């Protein structure tokens, strides 16, 4: 499998969120799991701009898609205690 063009932390920075490992883990732990069938960009905690970025990058199948898919998987997984 090809390495993503962007690191996972860079997606958080692009979304205007703290992008250090501890902050990313806290974000995922506090918002996961999303309900089954809910698209990542439909989650209620995103700002309009954040949701739009995620939606546009998914539709364009841009080079961000790999890390967006990783975030989607993480957000739909049940957090580990």
DSSP file (Angstrom, degrees, kcal/mol; ACC not computed):
  #  RESIDUE AA STRUCTURE BP1 BP2  ACC     N-H-->O    O-->H-N    N-H-->O    O-->H-N    TCO  KAPPA ALPHA  PHI   PSI    X-CA   Y-CA   Z-CA
    1    1 A X              0   0    0      0, 0.0     2,-0.1     0, 0.0     0, 0.0   0.000 360.0 360.0 360.0 139.9    0.0    0.0    0.0
    2    2 A X        -     0   0    0      1,-0.1     2,-0.2     0, 0.0     3,-0.1  -0.395 360.0-109.7 -70.1 146.4    1.2    3.5   -0.8
    3    3 A X        -     0   0    0      1,-0.1    -1,-0.1    -2,-0.1    63,-0.1  -0.534  43.1 -99.6 -71.9 142.9    2.1    5.8    2.0
    4    4 A X        -     0   0    0     -2,-0.2    -1,-0.1     1,-0.1    60,-0.1  -0.298  20.5-131.1 -62.4 149.5   -0.3    8.7    2.3
    5    5 A X  S    S+     0   0    0     58,-0.5     2,-0.4     1,-0.1    -1,-0.1   0.860  94.9  41.0 -67.0 -35.8    0.7   12.0    0.8
    6    6 A X  S    S-     0   0    0     57,-0.5    -1,-0.1     2,-0.0     2,-0.1  -0.910  88.7-119.1-115.6 139.0   -0.2   13.8    4.0
    7    7 A X    >>  -     0   0    0     -2,-0.4     4,-1.0     1,-0.1     3,-0.9  -0.412  30.7-111.8 -70.0 155.7    0.5   12.6    7.6
    8    8 A X  H >> S+     0   0    0      1,-0.3     4,-1.2     2,-0.2     3,-0.8   0.884 117.5  56.2 -54.1 -43.4   -2.6   12.1    9.8
    9    9 A X  H 3> S+     0   0    0      1,-0.2     4,-2.0     2,-0.2    -1,-0.3   0.810  98.3  62.0 -62.9 -30.0   -1.6   15.1   12.0
   10   10 A X  H <> S+     0   0    0     -3,-0.9     4,-2.5     1,-0.2    -1,-0.2   0.833  97.7  57.1 -67.2 -31.5   -1.6   17.4    8.9
   11   11 A X  H <X S+     0   0    0     -4,-1.0     4,-1.8    -3,-0.8    -1,-0.2   0.918 106.5  49.6 -63.2 -42.2   -5.3   16.7    8.4
   12   12 A X  H  <>S+     0   0    0     -4,-1.2     5,-3.0     2,-0.2     4,-0.3   0.912 111.1  48.9 -63.0 -41.9   -6.0   17.9   11.9
   13   13 A X  H ><5S+     0   0    0     -4,-2.0     3,-1.5     1,-0.2    -1,-0.2   0.914 109.4  52.7 -62.4 -42.0   -3.9   21.0   11.2
   14   14 A X  H 3<5S+     0   0    0     -4,-2.5    -1,-0.2     1,-0.3    -2,-0.2   0.829 108.3  51.4 -62.2 -32.4   -5.8   21.6    8.0
   15   15 A X  T 3<5S-     0   0    0     -4,-1.8    -1,-0.3    -5,-0.1    -2,-0.2   0.464 120.6-110.9 -83.6  -1.8   -9.1   21.3    9.9
   16   16 A X  T < 5S+     0   0    0     -3,-1.5     2,-0.3    -4,-0.3    -3,-0.2   0.734  76.6 128.6  79.8  22.6   -7.8   23.9   12.4
   17   17 A X  S   <S-     0   0    0     -5,-3.0    -1,-0.3    -6,-0.2    -2,-0.1  -0.708  72.7 -83.6-108.1 159.7   -7.5   21.4   15.2
   18   18 A X        -     0   0    0     -2,-0.3     9,-0.1     1,-0.1    -1,-0.1  -0.402  41.1-162.9 -58.8 135.9   -4.6   20.7   17.5
   19   19 A X        +     0   0    0     -7,-0.1     2,-0.2     4,-0.1    -1,-0.1   0.223  46.2 112.9-117.0  15.0   -2.4   18.3   15.6
   20   20 A X  S  > S-     0   0    0      1,-0.1     4,-2.4    -8,-0.1     5,-0.2  -0.531  78.7-108.7 -82.5 159.4   -0.1   16.7   18.3
   21   21 A X  H  > S+     0   0    0      1,-0.2     4,-2.4     2,-0.2     5,-0.2   0.875 116.5  50.6 -57.6 -43.2   -0.6   13.0   19.0
   22   22 A X  H  > S+     0   0    0      1,-0.2     4,-2.3     2,-0.2    -1,-0.2   0.909 111.9  47.5 -63.5 -41.8   -2.2   13.5   22.5
   23   23 A X  H  > S+     0   0    0      2,-0.2     4,-2.6     1,-0.2    -1,-0.2   0.888 111.1  51.1 -66.5 -39.4   -4.7   16.0   21.1
   24   24 A X  H  X S+     0   0    0     -4,-2.4     4,-2.4     2,-0.2     5,-0.2   0.929 110.9  48.4 -63.4 -45.0   -5.6   13.8   18.2
   25   25 A X  H  X S+     0   0    0     -4,-2.4     4,-2.6    -5,-0.2    -2,-0.2   0.910 112.4  48.9 -62.0 -42.2   -6.2   10.9   20.6
   26   26 A X  H  X S+     0   0    0     -4,-2.3     4,-2.4     2,-0.2    -2,-0.2   0.918 110.1  51.5 -63.0 -43.8   -8.3   13.0   22.9
   27   27 A X  H  X S+     0   0    0     -4,-2.6     4,-1.2     2,-0.2    -2,-0.2   0.944 113.5  43.5 -58.7 -49.8  -10.4   14.3   19.9
   28   28 A X  H  X S+     0   0    0     -4,-2.4     4,-2.3     1,-0.2     3,-0.5   0.924 114.1  50.5 -63.9 -44.5  -11.1   10.8   18.7
   29   29 A X  H  < S+     0   0    0     -4,-2.6    -1,-0.2     1,-0.2    -2,-0.2   0.851 112.1  47.7 -62.7 -34.4  -11.8    9.5   22.2
   30   30 A X  H  < S+     0   0    0     -4,-2.4    -1,-0.2    -5,-0.2    -2,-0.2   0.690 122.6  31.6 -82.6 -16.9  -14.3   12.3   22.9
   31   31 A X  H  < S+     0   0    0     -4,-1.2     2,-0.2    -3,-0.5    -2,-0.2   0.575  94.7 131.7-116.1 -12.8  -16.2   12.0   19.6
   32   32 A X     <  +     0   0    0     -4,-2.3    44,-0.1    -5,-0.2    43,-0.1  -0.620  42.2  44.3 -93.7 153.9  -16.1    8.3   18.7
   33   33 A X        -     0   0    0     42,-0.7    43,-0.3    -2,-0.2     2,-0.2   0.530  67.3-158.7 -90.4 148.0  -17.9    6.2   17.8
   34   34 A X        -     0   0    0     41,-2.8    -1,-0.1    38,-0.2     3,-0.1  -0.539  38.4 -89.4 -75.7 150.7  -20.0    7.8   15.2
   35   35 A X    >   -     0   0    0     -2,-0.2     3,-2.2     1,-0.1    -1,-0.1  -0.295  51.7 -92.6 -60.1 145.5  -23.3    6.1   14.5
   36   36 A X  T 3  S+     0   0    0      1,-0.3    -1,-0.1    -3,-0.1     3,-0.1  -0.346 114.1  23.6 -57.2 135.4  -23.3    3.4   11.9
   37   37 A X  T 3  S+     0   0    0      1,-0.3     2,-0.5    -3,-0.1    -1,-0.3   0.279  90.0 124.3  89.7 -11.2  -24.2    5.0    8.5
   38   38 A X    <   -     0   0    0     -3,-2.2    -1,-0.3     2,-0.0     2,-0.1  -0.724  60.1-131.6 -84.5 125.1  -23.2    8.5    9.5
   39   39 A X    >   -     0   0    0     -2,-0.5     3,-1.8     1,-0.1     4,-0.5  -0.470  20.2-116.7 -71.7 146.9  -20.7    9.9    7.1
   40   40 A X  G >  S+     0   0    0      1,-0.3     3,-1.5     2,-0.2    -1,-0.1   0.893 114.7  52.4 -51.5 -46.7  -17.7   11.5    8.7
   41   41 A X  G 3  S+     0   0    0      1,-0.3    -1,-0.3    13,-0.1    14,-0.1   0.602 101.7  62.3 -71.5  -9.7  -18.5   15.0    7.3
   42   42 A X  G <  S+     0   0    0     -3,-1.8    -1,-0.3     3,-0.0    -2,-0.2   0.512  72.9 122.6 -89.7  -6.2  -22.0   14.8    8.7
   43   43 A X    X   -     0   0    0     -3,-1.5     3,-1.2    -4,-0.5     8,-0.1  -0.301  67.1-130.1 -60.6 139.9  -20.9   14.5   12.3
   44   44 A X  T 3  S+     0   0    0      1,-0.2    -1,-0.1     0, 0.0    -3,-0.0   0.616  97.4  68.5 -71.3 -12.9  -22.4   17.4   14.4
   45   45 A X  T 3  S+     0   0    0    -14,-0.1    -1,-0.2     2,-0.0     2,-0.2   0.609  79.0  94.9 -84.8 -10.7  -19.1   18.5   16.0
   46   46 A X  S <  S-     0   0    0     -3,-1.2     2,-0.1     1,-0.1    -5,-0.0  -0.494  75.3-123.8 -77.2 148.2  -17.6   19.9   12.8
   47   47 A X     >  -     0   0    0     -2,-0.2     4,-2.5     1,-0.1     5,-0.2  -0.393  34.5-101.9 -75.3 168.8  -17.9   23.5   11.9
   48   48 A X  H  > S+     0   0    0      1,-0.2     4,-2.3     2,-0.2     5,-0.2   0.918 124.7  49.2 -58.7 -43.4  -19.4   24.3    8.5
   49   49 A X  H  > S+     0   0    0      2,-0.2     4,-2.3     1,-0.2    -1,-0.2   0.891 110.9  49.0 -66.0 -40.4  -16.0   24.9    7.0
   50   50 A X  H  > S+     0   0    0      2,-0.2     4,-2.3     1,-0.2    -2,-0.2   0.936 112.6  47.2 -64.8 -46.2  -14.5   21.7    8.4
   51   51 A X  H  X S+     0   0    0     -4,-2.5     4,-2.6     1,-0.2    -2,-0.2   0.892 111.7  51.6 -62.2 -39.8  -17.4   19.6    7.1
   52   52 A X  H  X S+     0   0    0     -4,-2.3     4,-3.0    -5,-0.2     5,-0.3   0.911 108.5  50.8 -64.8 -42.3  -17.1   21.3    3.7
   53   53 A X  H  X S+     0   0    0     -4,-2.3     4,-2.5     2,-0.2     5,-0.2   0.943 112.9  45.6 -60.0 -48.3  -13.4   20.5    3.5
   54   54 A X  H  X S+     0   0    0     -4,-2.3     4,-1.9     1,-0.2    -2,-0.2   0.916 115.2  47.4 -61.6 -43.7  -14.0   16.9    4.3
   55   55 A X  H  X S+     0   0    0     -4,-2.6     4,-2.6     2,-0.2     5,-0.2   0.937 113.5  46.9 -63.8 -48.3  -16.8   16.6    1.9
   56   56 A X  H  X S+     0   0    0     -4,-3.0     4,-2.3     1,-0.2    -2,-0.2   0.906 112.3  49.3 -63.4 -42.4  -15.0   18.4   -1.0
   57   57 A X  H  X>S+     0   0    0     -4,-2.5     5,-1.9    -5,-0.3     4,-0.6   0.878 112.3  48.8 -66.6 -36.3  -11.8   16.3   -0.5
   58   58 A X  H ><5S+     0   0    0     -4,-1.9     3,-0.8    -5,-0.2    -2,-0.2   0.934 112.7  47.3 -66.7 -45.3  -13.8   13.1   -0.5
   59   59 A X  H 3<5S+     0   0    0     -4,-2.6    -2,-0.2     1,-0.3    -1,-0.2   0.863 114.5  46.3 -64.9 -35.9  -15.8   14.1   -3.7
   60   60 A X  H 3<5S-     0   0    0     -4,-2.3    -1,-0.3    -5,-0.2    -2,-0.2   0.566 101.2-135.3 -81.2  -7.9  -12.6   15.1   -5.5
   61   61 A X  T <<5 +     0   0    0     -3,-0.8    -3,-0.2    -4,-0.6    -4,-0.1   0.908  44.6 179.2  49.9  43.8  -10.8   11.9   -4.3
   62   62 A X    > < -     0   0    0     -5,-1.9     3,-2.1    -6,-0.2     4,-0.2   0.011  47.7 -89.1 -70.1 176.7   -8.0   14.2   -3.6
   63   63 A X  T 3  S+     0   0    0      1,-0.3   -58,-0.5     2,-0.1   -57,-0.5   0.582 124.6  66.5 -67.7  -6.8   -4.6   13.3   -2.1
   64   64 A X  T 3> S+     0   0    0      1,-0.2     4,-2.3     2,-0.1     3,-0.4   0.592  74.5  92.0 -82.0 -12.4   -6.2   13.8    1.3
   65   65 A X  H <> S+     0   0    0     -3,-2.1     4,-2.6     1,-0.2     5,-0.2   0.813  78.6  57.0 -59.3 -34.5   -8.5   10.9    0.9
   66   66 A X  H  > S+     0   0    0     -3,-0.3     4,-1.8    -4,-0.2    -1,-0.2   0.943 113.0  39.0 -63.5 -47.5   -6.2    8.3    2.5
   67   67 A X  H  > S+     0   0    0     -3,-0.4     4,-2.4    -4,-0.3    -2,-0.2   0.832 114.0  54.9 -74.8 -30.3   -6.0   10.2    5.8
   68   68 A X  H  X S+     0   0    0     -4,-2.3     4,-2.5     2,-0.2    -2,-0.2   0.915 108.9  48.9 -64.7 -41.5   -9.7   11.2    5.7
   69   69 A X  H  X S+     0   0    0     -4,-2.6     4,-2.4    -5,-0.2    -2,-0.2   0.887 109.4  52.3 -63.8 -38.3  -10.5    7.5    5.3
   70   70 A X  H  X S+     0   0    0     -4,-1.8     4,-2.4     2,-0.2    -2,-0.2   0.923 111.2  46.8 -62.4 -43.5   -8.2    6.7    8.3
   71   71 A X  H  X S+     0   0    0     -4,-2.4     4,-2.7     2,-0.2    -2,-0.2   0.903 110.0  54.0 -64.6 -40.6  -10.0    9.3   10.4
   72   72 A X  H  X S+     0   0    0     -4,-2.5     4,-1.2     2,-0.2    -2,-0.2   0.921 109.8  47.0 -58.7 -45.9  -13.3    7.9    9.2
   73   73 A X  H >X S+     0   0    0     -4,-2.4     4,-0.9     1,-0.2     3,-0.5   0.936 113.6  48.4 -61.7 -47.0  -12.3    4.4   10.4
   74   74 A X  H 3< S+     0   0    0     -4,-2.4     3,-0.5     1,-0.2    -2,-0.2   0.881 110.7  51.0 -61.3 -39.1  -11.0    5.8   13.7
   75   75 A X  H 3< S+     0   0    0     -4,-2.7   -41,-2.8     1,-0.2   -42,-0.7   0.714 111.9  46.7 -75.9 -19.6  -14.2    7.8   14.3
   76   76 A X  H << S+     0   0    0     -4,-1.2    -1,-0.2    -3,-0.5    -2,-0.2   0.533  94.6  94.7 -96.7  -7.2  -16.5    4.8   13.6
   77   77 A X  S  < S-     0   0    0     -4,-0.9     2,-0.5    -3,-0.5   -44,-0.2  -0.528  85.6-108.7 -82.1 150.2  -14.5    2.4   15.9
   78   78 A X        -     0   0    0     -2,-0.2    -2,-0.1   -46,-0.1    -1,-0.1  -0.678  42.8-112.6 -76.8 126.3  -15.5    1.8   19.5
   79   79 A X        -     0   0    0     -2,-0.5     2,-0.3   -50,-0.1    -1,-0.1  -0.270  25.1-123.1 -62.4 145.2  -12.9    3.5   21.7
   80   80 A X              0   0    0      1,-0.1    -1,-0.1    -3,-0.0    -3,-0.0  -0.701 360.0 360.0 -86.3 139.4  -10.7    1.3   23.7
   81   81 A X              0   0    0     -2,-0.3    -1,-0.1     0, 0.0    -2,-0.1   0.500 360.0 360.0 -66.4 360.0  -10.7    2.0   27.5
